[in-house]
Amino acid sequence: MRPNLLAVPQNESKSFDLRHEVVAYFTNPWHFHPELELNYVVKSSGTRFIGQSVERFEGGEIILIGKNLPHYWKNDALFYQPQPLSSAEAIVVRFSEDFAGKDFFHLPETRAIHSLFGRATDGLKLTEPLRTQIAEELIKLTQKEGFDQLISLLAILQKIAFSSAVEVISPHYVPSQLLTKNNDRLSKIMGYLIDHFTEPIQLLEVASVANMNEAALCRYFKSQTGQTITQYITDLRIRYACELLIKGEDSITQICFQVGFENVSHFIQTFKKLRNQTPFEFRKRGKPF
């Protein structure tokens, strides 16, 4: 699948892009960019898509995303209400691999950060006690300017680089060779499917998003992704089910309907076909796929 290429704003007076956003809901679609991204969700909740990973997210999480790693934070439905009861807040830092200078991260003192950039290609989630420490430092980062802000960011990256309190999010993710190209039509299709994958998907509606007829849509999607739309949706649903089985306490039946299946026996059969074990066995073992 090919996400949308996001152009990160460039500012000649700064070596990296720093934003403190307070919005009704997160608006960036399923996208990627050549810059790395350190993302601190201060307040919000929903479903997070990174590479091949589909997981729930809550306020407080901090993620380091490597270059060209597709990602999307989809808020829960309550954030899209006409008069939402809560807002979404995040501190986002985007920077290139050489934002401090072409060879800066090849120095003996900074090689650990260079190694961190490589590990971030799979996406990294900060855990405790590192998460709390970096959250506090990111808040302070927004209050600084110029040289002090640059040194603080380097210190944050150094601390992450030397910490073991990180979890890999999407191991062994291999981005498409087509990532360097933008494709508005496929981006619209993927965005629609990701937004609605837990709902009944009507092919006619997807075709209208792409401005194509249904037959042309199916041929086009398969040629671009290597999957049919049904296969892609099923894969998303099973990945999300894995997340709910590991971290949630809902019953198999509840999870079946939450991820978009209409029949429990079909859900169990599909899960076993794709994961070589039933949802019951998967939950008992507690192992990620």
MIMAR-203458 format. One record per residue (C-alpha): residue in three letters; x, y, z. Coordinates in steps of 0.25 Angstrom, whole numbers, plus 5000, padded with zeros to 4 digits. Example, Ala and Ser with C-alpha at 12.3 -4.5 7.8 and 13.67 -1.06 7.14 Angstrom:
> ALA, 5049, 4982, 5031 $
> SER, 5055, 4996, 5029 $
# end
This chain:
> MET, 5000, 5000, 5000 $
> ARG, 5005, 5014, 4997 $
> PRO, 5002, 5025, 5007 $
> ASN, 5002, 5040, 5004 $
> LEU, 5015, 5048, 5004 $
> LEU, 5014, 5059, 5014 $
> ALA, 5023, 5071, 5012 $
> VAL, 5028, 5075, 5025 $
> PRO, 5029, 5091, 5026 $
> GLN, 5043, 5096, 5025 $
> ASN, 5048, 5108, 5033 $
> GLU, 5061, 5114, 5030 $
> SER, 5063, 5119, 5044 $
> LYS, 5062, 5105, 5050 $
> SER, 5068, 5092, 5047 $
> PHE, 5056, 5084, 5051 $
> ASP, 5041, 5086, 5052 $
> LEU, 5034, 5086, 5065 $
> ARG, 5019, 5087, 5068 $
> HIS, 5010, 5088, 5080 $
> GLU, 4996, 5085, 5074 $
> VAL, 4983, 5086, 5082 $
> VAL, 4972, 5082, 5072 $
> ALA, 4958, 5076, 5072 $
> TYR, 4964, 5063, 5065 $
> PHE, 4977, 5059, 5058 $
> THR, 4976, 5062, 5043 $
> ASN, 4988, 5057, 5036 $
> PRO, 4984, 5045, 5028 $
> TRP, 4991, 5032, 5026 $
> HIS, 5005, 5038, 5021 $
> PHE, 5020, 5037, 5022 $
> HIS, 5031, 5047, 5020 $
> PRO, 5047, 5046, 5019 $
> GLU, 5048, 5053, 5033 $
> LEU, 5048, 5045, 5046 $
> GLU, 5037, 5048, 5056 $
> LEU, 5036, 5049, 5071 $
> ASN, 5022, 5049, 5074 $
> TYR, 5016, 5051, 5089 $
> VAL, 5001, 5050, 5090 $
> VAL, 4999, 5058, 5102 $
> LYS, 4984, 5056, 5101 $
> SER, 4975, 5048, 5092 $
> SER, 4971, 5033, 5089 $
> GLY, 4968, 5025, 5077 $
> THR, 4974, 5015, 5068 $
> ARG, 4989, 5017, 5063 $
> PHE, 4994, 5011, 5050 $
> ILE, 5009, 5010, 5048 $
> GLY, 5015, 5001, 5037 $
> GLN, 5008, 4988, 5039 $
> SER, 5004, 4991, 5053 $
> VAL, 4989, 4994, 5057 $
> GLU, 4988, 4998, 5072 $
> ARG, 4980, 5006, 5082 $
> PHE, 4986, 5019, 5087 $
> GLU, 4984, 5027, 5099 $
> GLY, 4989, 5040, 5104 $
> GLY, 5003, 5040, 5109 $
> GLU, 5009, 5031, 5099 $
> ILE, 5022, 5035, 5092 $
> ILE, 5026, 5029, 5078 $
> LEU, 5039, 5031, 5070 $
> ILE, 5036, 5028, 5055 $
> GLY, 5047, 5026, 5045 $
> LYS, 5048, 5032, 5031 $
> ASN, 5038, 5028, 5021 $
> LEU, 5030, 5019, 5032 $
> PRO, 5015, 5021, 5029 $
> HIS, 5007, 5025, 5041 $
> TYR, 4993, 5031, 5044 $
> TRP, 4986, 5034, 5058 $
> LYS, 4971, 5032, 5056 $
> ASN, 4963, 5038, 5068 $
> ASP, 4951, 5032, 5074 $
> ALA, 4938, 5036, 5069 $
> LEU, 4935, 5045, 5081 $
> PHE, 4946, 5055, 5076 $
> TYR, 4938, 5057, 5063 $
> GLN, 4925, 5061, 5069 $
> PRO, 4920, 5075, 5066 $
> GLN, 4922, 5079, 5081 $
> PRO, 4933, 5069, 5085 $
> LEU, 4935, 5068, 5100 $
> SER, 4950, 5067, 5099 $
> SER, 4961, 5072, 5090 $
> ALA, 4974, 5065, 5084 $
> GLU, 4987, 5070, 5088 $
> ALA, 5001, 5066, 5083 $
> ILE, 5016, 5071, 5083 $
> VAL, 5022, 5067, 5070 $
> VAL, 5037, 5068, 5066 $
> ARG, 5041, 5065, 5051 $
> PHE, 5055, 5065, 5047 $
> SER, 5064, 5060, 5036 $
> GLU, 5075, 5050, 5039 $
> ASP, 5086, 5061, 5037 $
> PHE, 5078, 5073, 5043 $
> ALA, 5090, 5076, 5052 $
> GLY, 5100, 5075, 5040 $
> LYS, 5104, 5065, 5029 $
> ASP, 5114, 5057, 5038 $
> PHE, 5110, 5061, 5052 $
> PHE, 5104, 5048, 5055 $
> HIS, 5116, 5040, 5051 $
> LEU, 5124, 5046, 5062 $
> PRO, 5129, 5036, 5073 $
> GLU, 5120, 5044, 5083 $
> THR, 5108, 5043, 5074 $
> ARG, 5108, 5030, 5068 $
> ALA, 5098, 5024, 5078 $
> ILE, 5088, 5034, 5072 $
> HIS, 5091, 5030, 5058 $
> SER, 5088, 5016, 5062 $
> LEU, 5075, 5020, 5068 $
> PHE, 5071, 5026, 5055 $
> GLY, 5073, 5012, 5049 $
> ARG, 5065, 5005, 5059 $
> ALA, 5054, 5015, 5058 $
> THR, 5051, 5010, 5044 $
> ASP, 5042, 5000, 5051 $
> GLY, 5036, 5010, 5060 $
> LEU, 5039, 5011, 5075 $
> LYS, 5030, 5013, 5087 $
> LEU, 5036, 5019, 5099 $
> THR, 5032, 5011, 5112 $
> GLU, 5034, 5015, 5127 $
> PRO, 5042, 5021, 5133 $
> LEU, 5048, 5027, 5120 $
> ARG, 5034, 5031, 5115 $
> THR, 5031, 5040, 5127 $
> GLN, 5045, 5046, 5126 $
> ILE, 5044, 5050, 5112 $
> ALA, 5030, 5055, 5113 $
> GLU, 5035, 5065, 5123 $
> GLU, 5047, 5069, 5114 $
> LEU, 5038, 5071, 5102 $
> ILE, 5029, 5080, 5109 $
> LYS, 5041, 5088, 5113 $
> LEU, 5046, 5088, 5099 $
> THR, 5034, 5096, 5094 $
> GLN, 5038, 5107, 5104 $
> LYS, 5052, 5108, 5098 $
> GLU, 5058, 5115, 5086 $
> GLY, 5070, 5115, 5077 $
> PHE, 5083, 5108, 5082 $
> ASP, 5076, 5104, 5095 $
> GLN, 5065, 5097, 5088 $
> LEU, 5075, 5090, 5079 $
> ILE, 5084, 5085, 5090 $
> SER, 5071, 5080, 5098 $
> LEU, 5066, 5072, 5086 $
> LEU, 5080, 5065, 5084 $
> ALA, 5080, 5062, 5099 $
> ILE, 5066, 5056, 5098 $
> LEU, 5071, 5047, 5086 $
> GLN, 5083, 5043, 5094 $
> LYS, 5075, 5039, 5105 $
> ILE, 5066, 5030, 5097 $
> ALA, 5078, 5024, 5089 $
> PHE, 5084, 5019, 5102 $
> SER, 5071, 5014, 5108 $
> SER, 5066, 5000, 5108 $
> ALA, 5052, 5005, 5111 $
> VAL, 5047, 5004, 5097 $
> GLU, 5038, 4995, 5089 $
> VAL, 5038, 4992, 5074 $
> ILE, 5025, 4995, 5068 $
> SER, 5025, 4989, 5054 $
> PRO, 5037, 4980, 5053 $
> HIS, 5043, 4976, 5039 $
> TYR, 5034, 4986, 5032 $
> VAL, 5038, 4988, 5018 $
> PRO, 5033, 5001, 5011 $
> SER, 5029, 5000, 4997 $
> GLN, 5039, 5004, 4986 $
> LEU, 5028, 5014, 4981 $
> LEU, 5028, 5022, 4994 $
> THR, 5036, 5033, 4987 $
> LYS, 5024, 5036, 4978 $
> ASN, 5011, 5042, 4982 $
> ASN, 4998, 5036, 4978 $
> ASP, 4986, 5044, 4982 $
> ARG, 4976, 5033, 4977 $
> LEU, 4982, 5022, 4985 $
> SER, 4984, 5031, 4997 $
> LYS, 4969, 5034, 4997 $
> ILE, 4965, 5020, 4996 $
> MET, 4975, 5015, 5007 $
> GLY, 4970, 5027, 5016 $
> TYR, 4955, 5023, 5014 $
> LEU, 4958, 5008, 5017 $
> ILE, 4966, 5011, 5029 $
> ASP, 4955, 5021, 5034 $
> HIS, 4944, 5011, 5032 $
> PHE, 4951, 4997, 5033 $
> THR, 4942, 4993, 5046 $
> GLU, 4930, 4996, 5038 $
> PRO, 4923, 4989, 5026 $
> ILE, 4930, 4993, 5014 $
> GLN, 4922, 4996, 5002 $
> LEU, 4930, 4995, 4989 $
> LEU, 4922, 5005, 4982 $
> GLU, 4925, 5015, 4993 $
> VAL, 4940, 5012, 4991 $
> ALA, 4939, 5013, 4976 $
> SER, 4932, 5027, 4978 $
> VAL, 4944, 5032, 4986 $
> ALA, 4954, 5028, 4975 $
> ASN, 4945, 5033, 4964 $
> MET, 4945, 5019, 4957 $
> ASN, 4935, 5008, 4955 $
> GLU, 4936, 4996, 4964 $
> ALA, 4943, 4987, 4954 $
> ALA, 4953, 4997, 4951 $
> LEU, 4955, 5000, 4965 $
> CYS, 4958, 4985, 4969 $
> ARG, 4968, 4983, 4957 $
> TYR, 4975, 4996, 4961 $
> PHE, 4976, 4993, 4976 $
> LYS, 4981, 4979, 4974 $
> SER, 4992, 4985, 4964 $
> GLN, 4996, 4995, 4974 $
> THR, 4996, 4987, 4987 $
> GLY, 4997, 4972, 4983 $
> GLN, 4984, 4970, 4991 $
> THR, 4969, 4970, 4988 $
> ILE, 4961, 4981, 4996 $
> THR, 4955, 4969, 5004 $
> GLN, 4969, 4963, 5007 $
> TYR, 4974, 4977, 5012 $
> ILE, 4961, 4980, 5021 $
> THR, 4962, 4966, 5027 $
> ASP, 4977, 4967, 5030 $
> LEU, 4974, 4981, 5037 $
> ARG, 4963, 4975, 5045 $
> ILE, 4971, 4963, 5050 $
> ARG, 4983, 4972, 5053 $
> TYR, 4974, 4980, 5062 $
> ALA, 4967, 4968, 5068 $
> CYS, 4981, 4963, 5072 $
> GLU, 4983, 4977, 5079 $
> LEU, 4970, 4976, 5087 $
> LEU, 4972, 4961, 5090 $
> ILE, 4986, 4965, 5096 $
> LYS, 4982, 4977, 5104 $
> GLY, 4967, 4977, 5106 $
> GLU, 4958, 4969, 5114 $
> ASP, 4946, 4968, 5105 $
> SER, 4941, 4955, 5101 $
> ILE, 4944, 4948, 5088 $
> THR, 4930, 4951, 5083 $
> GLN, 4931, 4966, 5087 $
> ILE, 4944, 4967, 5080 $
> CYS, 4939, 4960, 5067 $
> PHE, 4928, 4971, 5066 $
> GLN, 4937, 4982, 5070 $
> VAL, 4947, 4979, 5058 $
> GLY, 4936, 4978, 5048 $
> PHE, 4932, 4964, 5047 $
> GLU, 4918, 4960, 5047 $
> ASN, 4919, 4946, 5050 $
> VAL, 4927, 4940, 5062 $
> SER, 4930, 4926, 5055 $
> HIS, 4935, 4933, 5042 $
> PHE, 4944, 4942, 5051 $
> ILE, 4950, 4930, 5058 $
> GLN, 4952, 4923, 5045 $
> THR, 4958, 4935, 5038 $
> PHE, 4967, 4938, 5050 $
> LYS, 4972, 4923, 5051 $
> LYS, 4975, 4924, 5036 $
> LEU, 4983, 4936, 5037 $
> ARG, 4990, 4934, 5050 $
> ASN, 4991, 4919, 5051 $
> GLN, 4983, 4919, 5064 $
> THR, 4970, 4922, 5069 $
> PRO, 4967, 4935, 5077 $
> PHE, 4966, 4927, 5090 $
> GLU, 4980, 4921, 5088 $
> PHE, 4985, 4935, 5084 $
> ARG, 4980, 4941, 5096 $
> LYS, 4985, 4930, 5105 $
> ARG, 4999, 4931, 5100 $
> GLY, 4999, 4946, 5100 $
> LYS, 5009, 4947, 5089 $
> PRO, 5009, 4958, 5078 $
> PHE, 5008, 4953, 5064 $
# end
